[in-house]
Structure formats: structure tokens, C-alpha cells
Amino acid sequence: EVQLVESGGGLVQVGGSLRLSCAASGFSFDDYAIGWFRQVPGKEREGVACISGKGSTPEYADSVRGRFTISRDNAKFTVYLQMNSLKPEDTAIYYCAADRRYYYCSNFGSWYEYWGQGTQVTVSS
């Protein structure tokens, strides 16, 4: 059974940091790109960052570039999203997703095959 489980969300003040984790199981993790997406109720889902199965050439949304860093540890079947200098507009439910691409990744959600249940991130001002 394929599973993606997000953790690490919570409440943080403006300017603070959080690290989200996405733990994967049930598929060939090394072969899959992993993306992080976020969604606020009533708004469209936004691709935040992604990393290829190879672990190279991460992609970031303009809204988070320079503040967020995506990384992966294939030995632990886990992808991380380090979020620094958080802003109120970063408040959302954050989801990780898996797409079978080894050499590159995309922040288009339609590319992704498997999705986690999400973790809430709230940034208070």
C-alpha cells in the first residue's frame, strides 16, 4: 500500500521556522519525484517545491524561493521542507505528493500520482 505521511506542521510566529517531513512507503521511493503543495480553503492549490528522484535540480515557487529548502534522504524514504522566515501568507495545509520521474520534477499537481493527507501550518502575526 502506498503511503505518504506528512508531519511537522504547527503554529509559529512570523519570522519563525518549521521543518515538514514526508515519510513514504509502498513504492520505489528513489524513482519518484516528490513535491510539496499547499492549499487554503477556497483557493487553488499551489505547488511550493519539488525534488526529483535523483535529488538534483529542485524547483521552487517564486513565493517561497530563498526561504524554503526541499531535500530528501532516500535511506530514510523521507523528504523534508525546511521553511524559514515564515509569513502569514504561508498559512495553509501542506501536502506532499509523489510522481514517477527520476531526473526532474514539476510543481504542477496534475503530474502527481500519490498524495498524503496534509499537515496544517499556521503563521501568526
DSSP file with accessible surface (Angstrom, degrees, kcal/mol):
  #  RESIDUE AA STRUCTURE BP1 BP2  ACC     N-H-->O    O-->H-N    N-H-->O    O-->H-N    TCO  KAPPA ALPHA  PHI   PSI    X-CA   Y-CA   Z-CA
    1    1 A E              0   0  190      0, 0.0     2,-0.3     0, 0.0    26,-0.1   0.000 360.0 360.0 360.0 128.9    0.0    0.0    0.0
    2    2 A V        +     0   0   44     24,-0.2     2,-0.4    22,-0.1    24,-0.2  -0.574 360.0 177.6 -75.7 132.0    1.3    3.4   -1.0
    3    3 A Q  E     -A   25   0A  93     22,-2.7    22,-2.0    -2,-0.3     2,-0.4  -0.999  20.1-176.9-138.1 138.1    1.5    5.9    1.9
    4    4 A L  E     -A   24   0A  11     -2,-0.4   113,-0.6   111,-0.3     2,-0.5  -0.990  14.2-172.4-127.5 121.7    2.8    9.4    2.2
    5    5 A V  E     -A   23   0A  78     18,-2.4    18,-2.6    -2,-0.4     2,-0.3  -0.957   6.5-157.1-123.8 116.5    2.6   10.8    5.7
    6    6 A E  E     +A   22   0A  18     -2,-0.5     2,-0.3    16,-0.2    16,-0.2  -0.621  19.3 163.7 -88.9 149.4    3.3   14.5    6.4
    7    7 A S  E     +A   21   0A  61     14,-2.1    14,-2.7    -2,-0.3   112,-0.1  -0.958  39.6  67.9-152.6 167.4    4.4   15.7    9.8
    8    8 A G        +     0   0   37     -2,-0.3    11,-0.3     1,-0.3    14,-0.0   0.367  62.6 133.4 102.7  -4.4    5.9   18.8   11.4
    9    9 A G        +     0   0   27     12,-0.1     2,-0.3     9,-0.1    -1,-0.3  -0.182  22.4 117.0 -71.1 171.8    3.2   21.3   10.9
   10   10 A G  E     -d  121   0B  30    110,-0.8   112,-2.8   109,-0.1     2,-0.5  -0.989  62.0 -46.2 162.1-165.1    2.0   23.6   13.7
   11   11 A L  E     +d  122   0B 127     -2,-0.3     2,-0.3   110,-0.2   112,-0.2  -0.867  54.1 165.4-102.8 130.4    1.6   27.1   14.9
   12   12 A V  E     -d  123   0B  22    110,-2.6   112,-2.6    -2,-0.5     2,-0.1  -0.978  33.0-112.4-142.5 152.9    4.6   29.5   14.5
   13   13 A Q  E >   -d  124   0B 147     -2,-0.3     3,-2.4   110,-0.2    73,-0.2  -0.448  50.7 -76.7 -82.8 159.8    5.1   33.2   14.7
   14   14 A V  T 3  S+     0   0   74    110,-2.1    73,-0.2     1,-0.3    -1,-0.2  -0.273 121.7  23.9 -53.5 135.0    6.0   35.4   11.8
   15   15 A G  T 3  S+     0   0   49     71,-3.2    70,-0.7     1,-0.3    -1,-0.3   0.292 100.2 119.7  88.9  -8.3    9.7   35.1   11.0
   16   16 A G    <   -     0   0   21     -3,-2.4    70,-2.3    70,-0.2     2,-0.3  -0.066  55.2-123.3 -81.4-174.7    9.9   31.6   12.6
   17   17 A S        +     0   0   59     67,-0.2     2,-0.3    68,-0.2    67,-0.2  -0.935  20.9 179.7-132.9 152.1   10.8   28.3   11.1
   18   18 A L  E     - B   0  83A  34     65,-2.1    65,-3.4    -2,-0.3     2,-0.5  -0.976  16.9-146.1-143.1 152.9    9.3   24.8   10.7
   19   19 A R  E     - B   0  82A 133     -2,-0.3     2,-0.3   -11,-0.3    63,-0.2  -0.974  15.0-158.9-122.6 117.9   10.5   21.7    9.1
   20   20 A L  E     - B   0  81A   0     61,-2.7    61,-2.4    -2,-0.5     2,-0.4  -0.684   5.3-156.9 -90.7 146.5    8.0   19.5    7.4
   21   21 A S  E     -AB   7  80A  23    -14,-2.7   -14,-2.1    -2,-0.3     2,-0.5  -0.944   8.5-162.5-122.3 146.7    8.6   15.8    6.8
   22   22 A a  E     -AB   6  79A   0     57,-2.3    57,-2.0    -2,-0.4     2,-0.5  -0.945  10.8-162.9-128.7 107.4    7.1   13.5    4.2
   23   23 A A  E     -AB   5  78A  46    -18,-2.6   -18,-2.4    -2,-0.5     2,-0.3  -0.813  11.3-161.6 -95.7 127.4    7.6    9.8    5.0
   24   24 A A  E     +A    4   0A  10     53,-3.0     2,-0.3    -2,-0.5   -20,-0.2  -0.800  16.6 161.0-113.1 149.9    7.0    7.4    2.1
   25   25 A S  E     +A    3   0A  54    -22,-2.0   -22,-2.7    -2,-0.3     3,-0.1  -0.976  49.9  46.6-157.4 158.1    6.3    3.7    1.8
   26   26 A G  S    S+     0   0   52     -2,-0.3     2,-0.3   -24,-0.2   -24,-0.2   0.510  98.4  61.8  89.6   5.9    4.9    1.2   -0.6
   27   27 A F  S    S-     0   0   33    -24,-0.1     2,-1.9   -26,-0.1    -1,-0.2  -0.961  99.4 -79.4-153.4 170.0    6.7    2.3   -3.8
   28   28 A S    >   -     0   0   69     -2,-0.3     3,-1.9     1,-0.2     4,-0.4  -0.512  46.9-171.8 -76.2  86.5   10.2    2.6   -5.2
   29   29 A F  G >  S+     0   0    3     -2,-1.9     3,-1.8     1,-0.3    -1,-0.2   0.836  76.5  59.6 -52.7 -42.7   11.0    5.9   -3.5
   30   30 A D  G 3  S+     0   0   76      1,-0.3    -1,-0.3    -3,-0.1    -2,-0.1   0.767 102.9  54.0 -59.8 -26.9   14.3    6.5   -5.3
   31   31 A D  G <  S+     0   0   60     -3,-1.9     2,-0.4    23,-0.1    -1,-0.3   0.499  97.5  84.0 -86.2  -4.2   12.5    6.6   -8.7
   32   32 A Y    <   -     0   0   11     -3,-1.8    68,-0.3    -4,-0.4     2,-0.2  -0.843  68.2-138.0-112.5 136.0    9.9    9.2   -7.7
   33   33 A A  E     -E   99   0B   0     66,-3.3    66,-2.7    -2,-0.4     2,-0.4  -0.596  24.3-148.4 -75.0 146.8   10.0   13.0   -7.6
   34   34 A I  E     -EF  98  51B   0     17,-2.5    17,-2.4    -2,-0.2     2,-0.3  -0.979  13.5-169.8-121.3 133.5    8.4   14.4   -4.5
   35   35 A G  E     -EF  97  50B   0     62,-2.5    62,-2.1    -2,-0.4     2,-0.5  -0.901  15.2-143.0-121.1 150.8    6.5   17.7   -4.4
   36   36 A W  E     +EF  96  49B   0     13,-3.5    12,-2.9    -2,-0.3    13,-1.5  -0.961  24.5 177.4-109.4 133.3    5.2   19.9   -1.7
   37   37 A F  E     -EF  95  47B   1     58,-3.2    58,-3.0    -2,-0.5     2,-0.3  -0.872  10.8-157.6-128.4 160.2    1.9   21.7   -2.3
   38   38 A R  E     -EF  94  46B  16      8,-2.4     8,-3.0    -2,-0.3     2,-0.4  -0.983   5.7-171.3-140.8 154.2   -0.3   23.9   -0.2
   39   39 A Q  E     -E   93   0B  69     54,-2.0    54,-2.4    -2,-0.3     6,-0.1  -0.987  11.9-158.6-148.9 135.0   -3.9   24.9   -0.2
   40   40 A V    >   -     0   0   52     -2,-0.4     3,-2.6     4,-0.3    52,-0.1  -0.908  46.6 -93.1-106.0 135.5   -6.0   27.4    1.7
   41   41 A P  T 3  S+     0   0  114      0, 0.0     3,-0.1     0, 0.0    -1,-0.0  -0.243 113.6  17.8 -50.4 130.2   -9.8   26.7    1.7
   42   42 A G  T 3  S+     0   0   90      1,-0.3     2,-0.3    -3,-0.0    -3,-0.0   0.387 112.1  91.8  88.6  -4.7  -11.4   28.5   -1.2
   43   43 A K  S <  S-     0   0  145     -3,-2.6    -1,-0.3     1,-0.0     2,-0.1  -0.827  82.5 -93.5-120.4 163.0   -8.2   29.0   -3.0
   44   44 A E        -     0   0  177     -2,-0.3    -4,-0.3     1,-0.1     2,-0.1  -0.376  46.3 -99.6 -71.9 148.8   -6.3   27.0   -5.7
   45   45 A R        -     0   0  109     -6,-0.1     2,-0.4    -2,-0.1    -6,-0.2  -0.447  39.3-150.0 -65.1 141.0   -3.7   24.5   -4.7
   46   46 A E  E     -F   38   0B  67     -8,-3.0    -8,-2.4    -2,-0.1     2,-0.5  -0.961  11.1-130.9-119.5 130.9   -0.2   25.9   -5.1
   47   47 A G  E     +F   37   0B  14     -2,-0.4   -10,-0.3    60,-0.3    60,-0.1  -0.694  27.8 177.6 -75.9 126.6    3.0   24.0   -5.9
   48   48 A V  E     -     0   0B   0    -12,-2.9    13,-2.7    -2,-0.5     2,-0.3   0.881  55.7 -23.7 -99.7 -50.1    5.6   25.1   -3.4
   49   49 A A  E     -FG  36  60B   0    -13,-1.5   -13,-3.5    11,-0.2    -1,-0.4  -0.983  53.9-169.1-161.9 154.7    8.7   23.0   -4.1
   50   50 A b  E     -FG  35  59B   0      9,-2.0     9,-2.0    -2,-0.3     2,-0.4  -0.984   5.7-160.1-148.6 160.8    9.7   19.7   -5.7
   51   51 A I  E     -F   34   0B   7    -17,-2.4   -17,-2.5    -2,-0.3     6,-0.1  -0.998  23.4-120.6-143.4 137.6   12.7   17.5   -5.9
   52   52 A S    >   -     0   0    0      4,-1.1     3,-1.0    -2,-0.4    50,-0.2  -0.216  30.7-106.1 -72.5 166.9   13.5   14.8   -8.5
   53   53 A G  T 3  S+     0   0    0     48,-1.4   -21,-0.2    51,-0.3    49,-0.2   0.879 124.2  56.2 -59.3 -35.0   14.1   11.1   -7.6
   54   54 A K  T 3  S-     0   0  117     48,-2.8    -1,-0.3   -23,-0.1    49,-0.1   0.719 111.7-125.7 -68.6 -22.6   17.8   11.8   -8.4
   55   55 A G    <   +     0   0   32     -3,-1.0     2,-0.2     1,-0.3    17,-0.1   0.539  69.6 115.0  89.3   8.5   17.7   14.6   -5.8
   56   56 A S        +     0   0   40      1,-0.2    -4,-1.1    47,-0.0    -1,-0.3  -0.553  58.7  22.7-106.6 172.0   19.0   17.3   -8.1
   57   57 A T  S    S-     0   0   82     -2,-0.2    48,-0.3    -6,-0.1    -1,-0.2   0.867  71.2-161.1  42.3  61.9   17.6   20.5   -9.5
   58   58 A P        -     0   0   51      0, 0.0     2,-0.4     0, 0.0    -7,-0.2  -0.359   6.0-141.2 -64.6 154.0   14.9   21.3   -7.0
   59   59 A E  E     -G   50   0B  93     -9,-2.0    -9,-2.0    47,-0.1     2,-0.4  -0.932  16.4-168.5-117.7 144.0   12.2   23.7   -8.2
   60   60 A Y  E     -G   49   0B  40     -2,-0.4   -11,-0.2   -11,-0.2     2,-0.1  -0.973  25.1-115.2-132.2 147.0   10.6   26.4   -6.0
   61   61 A A    >>  -     0   0   16    -13,-2.7     3,-1.7    -2,-0.4     4,-1.5  -0.485  33.3-117.9 -69.7 149.3    7.6   28.7   -6.4
   62   62 A D  T 34 S+     0   0  134      1,-0.3    -1,-0.1     2,-0.2     3,-0.1   0.847 112.4  64.0 -58.1 -31.6    8.6   32.4   -6.6
   63   63 A S  T 34 S+     0   0   49      1,-0.2    -1,-0.3     3,-0.0   -15,-0.1   0.676 115.9  26.5 -69.3 -17.0    6.7   33.0   -3.3
   64   64 A V  T X> S+     0   0    0     -3,-1.7     3,-2.5   -16,-0.2     4,-2.2   0.492  84.3 126.6-123.0  -8.4    9.0   30.7   -1.3
   65   65 A R  T 3< S+     0   0  129     -4,-1.5     4,-0.1     1,-0.3   -16,-0.0  -0.283  81.4  18.8 -58.3 133.5   12.3   30.8   -3.2
   66   66 A G  T 34 S+     0   0   79      2,-0.5    -1,-0.3     1,-0.0     3,-0.1   0.217 125.3  57.7  90.5 -14.3   15.1   31.8   -0.8
   67   67 A R  T <4 S+     0   0   30     -3,-2.5    17,-2.0     1,-0.2     2,-0.3   0.696  99.6  53.4-114.4 -33.2   13.1   31.0    2.3
   68   68 A F  E  <  -C   83   0A   3     -4,-2.2    -2,-0.5    15,-0.2     2,-0.4  -0.833  60.3-167.1-108.3 147.2   12.2   27.3    1.8
   69   69 A T  E     -C   82   0A  76     13,-2.4    13,-3.1    -2,-0.3     2,-0.4  -0.994   5.4-157.3-134.9 127.3   14.5   24.4    1.1
   70   70 A I  E     +C   81   0A   7     -2,-0.4     2,-0.3    11,-0.2    11,-0.2  -0.824  21.1 162.2-102.0 142.3   13.5   20.9   -0.1
   71   71 A S  E     -C   80   0A  52      9,-2.0     9,-3.0    -2,-0.4     2,-0.3  -0.960  20.8-146.2-150.3 165.1   15.7   17.9    0.5
   72   72 A R  E     -C   79   0A  35     -2,-0.3     2,-0.5     7,-0.3     7,-0.2  -0.990   9.4-159.8-139.6 148.4   15.4   14.2    0.5
   73   73 A D  E > > -C   78   0A  52      5,-3.0     5,-1.9    -2,-0.3     3,-1.1  -0.914   9.2-173.1-123.7  97.5   17.0   11.3    2.4
   74   74 A N  G > 5S+     0   0   46     -2,-0.5     3,-0.6     1,-0.3    -1,-0.1   0.801  83.3  61.9 -65.9 -27.0   16.5    8.2    0.3
   75   75 A A  G 3 5S+     0   0   87      1,-0.2    -1,-0.3    -3,-0.1    -2,-0.0   0.793 113.5  36.3 -66.9 -26.9   17.9    5.9    3.0
   76   76 A K  G < 5S-     0   0  131     -3,-1.1    -1,-0.2     2,-0.2    -2,-0.2   0.334 105.8-126.9-105.2   2.8   15.0    7.1    5.3
   77   77 A F  T < 5 +     0   0  105     -3,-0.6   -53,-3.0    -4,-0.5     2,-0.4   0.885  69.0 127.7  53.4  43.5   12.4    7.3    2.5
   78   78 A T  E   < -BC  23  73A  17     -5,-1.9    -5,-3.0   -55,-0.2     2,-0.4  -0.979  47.7-160.5-137.5 140.7   11.7   10.9    3.6
   79   79 A V  E     -BC  22  72A   0    -57,-2.0   -57,-2.3    -2,-0.4     2,-0.3  -0.955  16.9-155.2-117.0 141.6   11.6   14.3    2.0
   80   80 A Y  E     -BC  21  71A  29     -9,-3.0    -9,-2.0    -2,-0.4     2,-0.4  -0.850  12.3-160.0-117.1 151.1   11.9   17.5    4.1
   81   81 A L  E     -BC  20  70A   0    -61,-2.4   -61,-2.7    -2,-0.3     2,-0.6  -0.923  11.4-160.8-129.0 104.5   10.7   21.0    3.6
   82   82 A Q  E     -BC  19  69A  62    -13,-3.1   -13,-2.4    -2,-0.4     2,-0.6  -0.785   9.9-166.1 -85.2 122.1   12.6   23.5    5.7
   83   83 A M  E     +BC  18  68A   0    -65,-3.4   -65,-2.1    -2,-0.6     2,-0.3  -0.949  11.2 173.3-117.8 115.3   10.6   26.7    6.0
   84   84 A N        +     0   0   57    -17,-2.0   -67,-0.2    -2,-0.6   -68,-0.2  -0.744  58.5  23.9-115.3 165.3   12.3   29.8    7.3
   85   85 A S  S    S-     0   0   69    -70,-0.7    -1,-0.2    -2,-0.3   -69,-0.2   0.898  84.8-158.6  48.7  49.0   11.2   33.4    7.6
   86   86 A L        -     0   0    1    -70,-2.3   -71,-3.2    -3,-0.2   -70,-0.2  -0.253   9.1-160.1 -65.8 145.6    7.6   32.4    7.6
   87   87 A K    >   -     0   0   84    -73,-0.2     3,-2.3    -3,-0.1     4,-0.3  -0.842  32.9-108.6-120.4 158.9    4.9   34.8    6.7
   88   88 A P  G >  S+     0   0   52      0, 0.0     3,-1.9     0, 0.0    35,-0.3   0.855 117.8  63.3 -56.0 -33.4    1.2   34.9    7.4
   89   89 A E  G 3  S+     0   0  126      1,-0.3    -3,-0.0    -3,-0.0     0, 0.0   0.558  88.7  69.7 -72.0  -5.7    0.5   34.1    3.8
   90   90 A D  G <  S+     0   0    0     -3,-2.3    -1,-0.3     2,-0.0     2,-0.2   0.542  71.1 118.2 -82.6  -8.1    2.3   30.8    4.2
   91   91 A T    <   +     0   0   41     -3,-1.9     2,-0.3    -4,-0.3    31,-0.2  -0.427  42.5 104.2 -62.5 125.4   -0.6   29.6    6.3
   92   92 A A  E    S- H   0 121B   4     29,-2.0    29,-2.8    -2,-0.2     2,-0.5  -0.965  77.0 -77.6-178.7 172.7   -2.1   26.6    4.6
   93   93 A I  E     -EH  39 120B  46    -54,-2.4   -54,-2.0    -2,-0.3     2,-0.5  -0.868  48.7-147.2 -89.0 129.2   -2.5   22.9    4.6
   94   94 A Y  E     -EH  38 119B   0     25,-3.1    25,-2.0    -2,-0.5     2,-0.4  -0.876  16.6-173.9-104.7 130.8    0.7   21.4    3.2
   95   95 A Y  E     -E   37   0B  52    -58,-3.0   -58,-3.2    -2,-0.5     2,-0.3  -0.924  13.6-148.9-120.5 145.5    0.6   18.2    1.2
   96   96 A a  E     -E   36   0B   0     -2,-0.4    20,-2.4   -60,-0.2     2,-0.3  -0.843  19.3-175.3-108.1 154.9    3.4   16.0   -0.2
   97   97 A A  E     -EI  35 115B   0    -62,-2.1   -62,-2.5    -2,-0.3     2,-0.4  -0.976  16.7-133.7-147.1 156.4    2.9   14.0   -3.4
   98   98 A A  E     +EI  34 114B   0     16,-2.3    15,-2.3    -2,-0.3    16,-1.8  -0.935  17.3 180.0-121.7 138.7    4.9   11.5   -5.5
   99   99 A D  E     -E   33   0B  10    -66,-2.7   -66,-3.3    -2,-0.4     2,-2.3  -1.000  35.6-117.4-137.9 133.4    5.4   11.4   -9.2
  100  100 A R        +     0   0  153     -2,-0.4     2,-0.4   -68,-0.3   -68,-0.2  -0.429  69.7 118.9 -79.5  79.3    7.4    8.8  -11.1
  101  101 A R        -     0   0   71     -2,-2.3   -48,-1.4     1,-0.1    -2,-0.1  -0.971  37.0-175.1-139.3 130.0   10.2   10.9  -12.6
  102  102 A Y  S    S+     0   0   94     -2,-0.4   -48,-2.8   -50,-0.2   -47,-0.3   0.857  79.5  40.2 -92.4 -38.9   13.8   10.4  -11.7
  103  103 A Y  S    S+     0   0  152    -50,-0.2     2,-0.3   -51,-0.1   -51,-0.2   0.686 120.8   6.7 -93.8 -17.3   15.6   13.2  -13.5
  104  104 A Y        -     0   0  121    -53,-0.1   -51,-0.3   -49,-0.0     2,-0.3  -0.926  58.5-149.5-153.1 176.3   13.3   16.2  -12.9
  105  105 A b        -     0   0   12     -2,-0.3     2,-0.3   -48,-0.3   -53,-0.1  -0.907   6.3-146.2-145.9 173.3   10.2   17.4  -11.2
  106  106 A S        -     0   0   10     -2,-0.3   -55,-0.1   -55,-0.1   -57,-0.1  -0.986  20.2-138.9-143.6 152.4    7.4   19.8  -11.6
  107  107 A N  S    S+     0   0   38     -2,-0.3     2,-0.7   -60,-0.1   -60,-0.3   0.215  72.2 112.8 -94.9  16.4    5.2   22.0   -9.4
  108  108 A F    >   -     0   0  137      1,-0.2     3,-1.8   -62,-0.1     4,-0.3  -0.786  59.7-152.9 -88.1 118.0    2.1   21.0  -11.4
  109  109 A G  G >  S+     0   0   12     -2,-0.7     3,-1.8     1,-0.3    -1,-0.2   0.800  88.0  70.0 -61.7 -28.8   -0.1   19.0   -9.2
  110  110 A S  G 3  S+     0   0  105      1,-0.3    -1,-0.3    -3,-0.1    -3,-0.0   0.685  90.3  63.6 -66.0 -16.9   -1.7   17.1  -12.1
  111  111 A W  G <  S+     0   0   87     -3,-1.8    -1,-0.3   -12,-0.0     2,-0.3   0.718  85.7  95.4 -73.8 -20.8    1.6   15.3  -12.7
  112  112 A Y    <   -     0   0   15     -3,-1.8   -13,-0.2    -4,-0.3     3,-0.1  -0.556  48.5-174.1 -91.4 139.6    1.5   13.6   -9.3
  113  113 A E        +     0   0  106    -15,-2.3     2,-0.4    -2,-0.3   -14,-0.2   0.825  69.2  40.7 -94.8 -41.5    0.1   10.1   -8.7
  114  114 A Y  E     -I   98   0B  61    -16,-1.8   -16,-2.3  -111,-0.0     2,-0.3  -0.921  64.0-170.4-119.1 144.2    0.1    9.7   -4.9
  115  115 A W  E     -I   97   0B  78     -2,-0.4  -111,-0.3   -18,-0.2   -18,-0.2  -0.958  14.3-136.0-133.8 147.8   -0.8   12.2   -2.2
  116  116 A G        -     0   0    7    -20,-2.4  -111,-0.2    -2,-0.3     3,-0.1  -0.288  32.1-106.8 -88.1-178.6   -0.6   12.5    1.5
  117  117 A Q        -     0   0  170   -113,-0.6  -112,-0.1     1,-0.2   -22,-0.1   0.618  60.3-119.8 -88.5 -16.4   -3.3   13.7    3.9
  118  118 A G        -     0   0   22    -22,-0.1     2,-0.4   -25,-0.0   -23,-0.2   0.029  12.9-122.5  99.4 155.9   -1.7   17.0    4.7
  119  119 A T  E     - H   0  94B  23    -25,-2.0   -25,-3.1  -112,-0.1     2,-0.3  -0.997  26.5-119.4-138.6 137.6   -0.4   18.9    7.7
  120  120 A Q  E     - H   0  93B  88     -2,-0.4  -110,-0.8   -27,-0.2     2,-0.5  -0.601  23.4-170.6 -82.2 132.9   -1.6   22.3    8.9
  121  121 A V  E     -dH  10  92B   0    -29,-2.8   -29,-2.0    -2,-0.3     2,-0.5  -0.991   5.2-176.5-119.9 125.4    0.8   25.2    9.0
  122  122 A T  E     -d   11   0B  50   -112,-2.8  -110,-2.6    -2,-0.5     2,-0.6  -0.988   8.4-165.7-126.1 123.9   -0.3   28.4   10.7
  123  123 A V  E     -d   12   0B   7     -2,-0.5     2,-0.3   -35,-0.3  -110,-0.2  -0.943  12.8-156.1-110.9 117.3    1.8   31.5   10.9
  124  124 A S  E      d   13   0B  40   -112,-2.6  -110,-2.1    -2,-0.6    -2,-0.0  -0.724 360.0 360.0 -98.2 143.2    0.5   34.1   13.4
  125  125 A S              0   0  138     -2,-0.3    -1,-0.0  -112,-0.2   -38,-0.0  -0.426 360.0 360.0 -99.5 360.0    1.3   37.8   13.1
